[in-house]
Every structure is written in structure tokens, then in C-alpha cells.
Amino acid sequence: MAPQLSAFAAAGLLALSAHAISPLPLSGPLLPLTSQHSATEPGWRFVGLPNKPEIGATRFELGQVDGVAGVQMRTDKSYGTWVHDWRGTARTLQWRWRLDQALSGGLRPADLRRKDGDDAALKVCVMFDHALERVPFGERTLLRVARSVTGENLPAATVCYLWDPLQASATTAANPYSRRVRYVVVQGTGAPLQQWLSESRDVAQDFLALFGDELPAGSAKTAVPTVSAVVIGADSDNTQARSNGWVAQLQWR
């Protein structure tokens, strides 16, 4: 892979899936994004790492645990996301999730602050049509090159909500591969395993908190760019570990 693309691929920004196919059928009631729009309708697609056939695909399977239907995401030295090309205004995003097996059995501990530890057993992300002129010059140039080479409209801003047992809840930071992805740890150290937890996030407010440095001073929620996609995923390719988690009832309010 060209060096200028490696950061975007590692950060999960390349919306390509040439070397991985999702085993998850796009049928059956699952993950409503709104009461009128379900994740089983056209729009959901699997995204793996392009030009990396040696990296296995995270398995996404429909299932049920403790009476809750959802998507099970199992990693084994793998990478993968499930993307919905939903467009609209950022509002409150709600979902339920549970971590049954944290990242374990790998070559090194997961550490989201380091490139060689940048793995997450559970993540829910929102991509935005952030104006390119708002992006710092160096990152803007890299993004333009990546867009040109791939032919993909790669997002200029992505907010990720993570489950990370090794960091404190409410920790925020940028992805070590690309500052175009910034995250908040929603469930951190001490979060219970094998138990469904409910989340509700004001996505517009989170964008202002994480990317406010790229907006005019004092910007309100009306300045938040349009949402271009919603993503769920899990990966363990950097640490060579395994994990097992679930996401269910994803919806906008």
C-alpha cells in the first residue's frame, strides 16, 4: 500500500472491501437507525483493510444473548467494520452493547495511544462531511492524495465511541494513525463484562468537543457537519489478539 494511504487504512477510513466479505446476511430485523429506517435495508456493507489479504476479517453474525438480538463481533488477529451510509443531521445516538471477551492472547497489550496497540474490541463510529478547508494543511494534503488514489470520498472527520478496559471512561484522544479519527472511551476500566449496557450520546456535542478546534470559535451545534455514515466494528490485527462483543438496538433519537 502506498505510504500516504497507510494511515487512513490503519485508522479504518478506507471504505473498500476488496479482500474481505462479511458472513453477515443483510436480512432479518436488526439495528434500527430510526423507527422508519433499519440496518437491514440497502446501505449496510462490510469494510476491511484494502490490499491487506493477510489480515483476516472480523466475523459479524446475527444472534441473541440474554434475550437481546444483536450483532456479535468476534476478532481473531483480524479487522473489520460494518458501515451504514446514513446521511443526516447529527442527533442523539443510542445503542446497547456488551463485551464478553476483552482483547486477550495477543503479542502485546492493546493500547489505543500507540500504533502497535491500536485495537478495539468494540466501537461505534460516526463519519462526517467535514469541510476540507477546516482541516490543517498537512492532513488536508494527505487526505486529498488518499481520495485521489482510491477514488473514495474519505471522511475528513470521524468520531468513535470505544469500549476499552485499559483506559478510564471519558478519556478522549486522536487515533495514533490519523487525527481525522478522534475517540471517546465510553466504557473503560472496571466496566462489567458479559452484561448489556445502554448508551446515549449527543453526537453533535461530541463533535464539538473533539473537533471544535477546527470550527470557528464559539460554534453551536448548527455548525456540526452532516453525518455521512454510521459504523460498528472490532479489530485485533495490531495486537494479534482475540475478542468477542455485541452491539444491538442502534438508533437515532
C-alpha positions, 0 to 999 in steps of 0.5 A, a space after each residue: 500500500 502506498 505510504 500516504 494511504 497507510 494511515 487512513 487504512 490503519 485508522 479504518 477510513 478506507 471504505 473498500 472491501 476488496 479482500 474481505 466479505 462479511 458472513 453477515 446476511 443483510 436480512 432479518 430485523 436488526 439495528 434500527 437507525 430510526 423507527 422508519 429506517 433499519 440496518 437491514 435495508 440497502 446501505 449496510 456493507 462490510 469494510 476491511 483493510 484494502 490490499 491487506 489479504 493477510 489480515 483476516 476479517 472480523 466475523 459479524 453474525 446475527 444472534 441473541 444473548 440474554 434475550 437481546 438480538 444483536 450483532 456479535 463481533 468476534 476478532 481473531 488477529 483480524 479487522 473489520 467494520 460494518 458501515 451504514 451510509 446514513 446521511 443526516 443531521 447529527 442527533 442523539 445516538 443510542 445503542 446497547 452493547 456488551 463485551 464478553 471477551 476483552 482483547 486477550 492472547 495477543 503479542 502485546 497489550 492493546 493500547 489505543 495511544 500507540 500504533 502497535 496497540 491500536 485495537 478495539 474490541 468494540 466501537 461505534 463510529 460516526 463519519 462526517 462531511 467535514 469541510 476540507 478547508 477546516 482541516 490543517 494543511 498537512 492532513 488536508 494534503 494527505 487526505 486529498 492524495 488518499 481520495 485521489 488514489 482510491 477514488 473514495 470520498 474519505 471522511 475528513 472527520 470521524 468520531 468513535 465511541 470505544 469500549 476499552 478496559 485499559 483506559 478510564 471512561 471519558 478519556 478522549 484522544 486522536 487515533 495514533 494513525 490519523 487525527 481525522 479519527 478522534 475517540 471517546 472511551 465510553 466504557 473503560 476500566 472496571 466496566 462489567 463484562 458479559 452484561 448489556 449496557 445502554 448508551 446515549 450520546 449527543 453526537 453533535 456535542 461530541 463533535 464539538 468537543 473533539 473537533 471544535 478546534 477546527 470550527 470557528 470559535 464559539 460554534 453551536 451545534 448548527 455548525 456540526 457537519 452532516 453525518 455521512 455514515 454510521 459504523 460498528 466494528 472490532 479489530 485485533 490485527 495490531 495486537 494479534 489478539 482475540 475478542 468477542 462483543 455485541 452491539 444491538 438496538 442502534 438508533 437515532 433519537 
